[in-house]
Amino acid sequence: MALNEEQLERYSRHIVLNDVGVEGQQKITEGKVLVIGAGGLGSSATLHLAAAGVGTIGLVDDDVVDLSNLQRQIIHFTTDIGKLKVLSAKEKITRVNPDVNVITYQEKVSAGNITDIIKDRDYDFIIDATDNFPSKFLINDASVLSQKPFSHGGVLRFDGQAMTYIPGEACYRCIFGAVPAADGMPKPAEAGVFGAVPGILGTIQAAEALKYLVGSRELLVNRLLIFNALSMEFRSVKVKKDLQCPVCGSDPKIKKLEDAIQNV
């Protein structure tokens, strides 16, 4: 569908880019991105996706806004405390860009529902904006089995990391293997999160989604981007597809989704 005059003006800074142009912007406006998690990472990612004009944004979260969220979850305001995060986020997205179609899923992702959610709108790209390992491994496995690209993001204290999976390349399990024991890694609520870090990382995840939609080959594929906001140092580590990976390897053992259990 051709862009109208208002859209041509709204997205003019995209359109003048040689790597986007009118054709790329049309792909963005026709694109469908699923964001799993409407917290710190999801706040930043969805606002940028909406501003960029992504046609359909799916939001998955079963939590409500809490006072302690407001230090970093910038899509939620003080007046939203007690409100479902997906509804709070939908309100802000619509105010940023009323052309965006927002689909909300007021539930926690599980082995029993994630495939149906992905298929609901046949999403083009998935953003993992969750804050726990069982969900991250589940999203990875569901994306691999559904042949869907996704962006992984993780934050703790002043640190952040991101990578992008596309079918046939290294997945999250290729690098991290299996869900770590619960006592092996501190939780964000215990260790803390510097408020700007999810904003930085969520923006990176949005950029990966947008680049994928316009057909860019310059993605964080087979690379793990790591940064520390305290020293403000970024580095990119090359990673390889693991042929022994249980979900994307040459002889995969994971052929059916199961909810991961984080042992103590």
Secondary structure, 3 states (H helix, E strand, C coil): CCCCHHHHHHCHHHHCCCCCHHHHHHHHHHCEEEEECCCHHHHHHHHHHHHHCCCEEEEECCCECCHHHHHCCCCCCHHHCCCEHHHHHHHHHHHHCCCCEEEEECCCCCCCCHHHHHHHCCCCEEEECCCCHHHHHHHHHHHHHHCCCEEEEEEEECEEEEEEECCCCCCHHHHHCCCCCCCCCCCHHHHCECCHHHHHHHHHHHHHHHHHHHCCCCCCECEEEEEECCCCEEEEEECCCCCCCCCCCCCCCCCCCCCCCCCC
